[in-house]
Amino acid sequence: MNSDAVSFLLRAKKATYAGKGAETEPSRPDSHDLQYIEGSMKYIDTYLGSSKFAGEEALWENDVPFWTMNYIGRVIDDGFSGDFLKEALLLVPKEYPYRGPAQYERGDYLYKCNVKGDFHWFNGFEEIHYKSKKVYECTFHGGDIE
């Protein structure tokens, strides 16, 4: 695992969507784009939709893309809280720097995330339960690109 890239990715995630960072100019019609830059490193998260959504996060060094993660998810019942999702995503662990921790609980909310693989090639699934009922799910995958 590239520890510099992972450290950068963790900072970028906390400064953008999870950290309620400002959106940048859309790259496509009706897209939501968030960007974080430090020196020669760049992170861009772009997604379409809201209650049903799909997107991609990617990393560049010197404007050369080297890592990406695609995701697709949906809200499936009342009780979903975007603020709770962002709270869980702020806890992204360095061992699995993709979404949130394996499990996070607050009040009536429970976030769970299961990942297989490593930084170079992985896939996973996250879900949120509210009062023991699943209200949200998201599938993601990614790794190195050349």
HELIX and SHEET records of a PDB file:
HELIX    1   1 SER A    3  ALA A   15  1                                  13    
HELIX    2   2 GLY A   82  LEU A   89  1                                   8    
SHEET    1   A 8 HIS A  32  GLU A  38  0                                        
SHEET    2   A 8 MET A  41  GLY A  49 -1                                        
SHEET    3   A 8 LYS A  52  GLU A  61 -1                                        
SHEET    4   A 8 VAL A  64  VAL A  75 -1                                        
SHEET    5   A 8 LYS A 133  ASP A 144 -1                                        
SHEET    6   A 8 TRP A 121  TYR A 130 -1                                        
SHEET    7   A 8 TYR A 109  ASP A 118 -1                                        
SHEET    8   A 8 GLN A 103  ARG A 106 -1                                        
END                                                                             
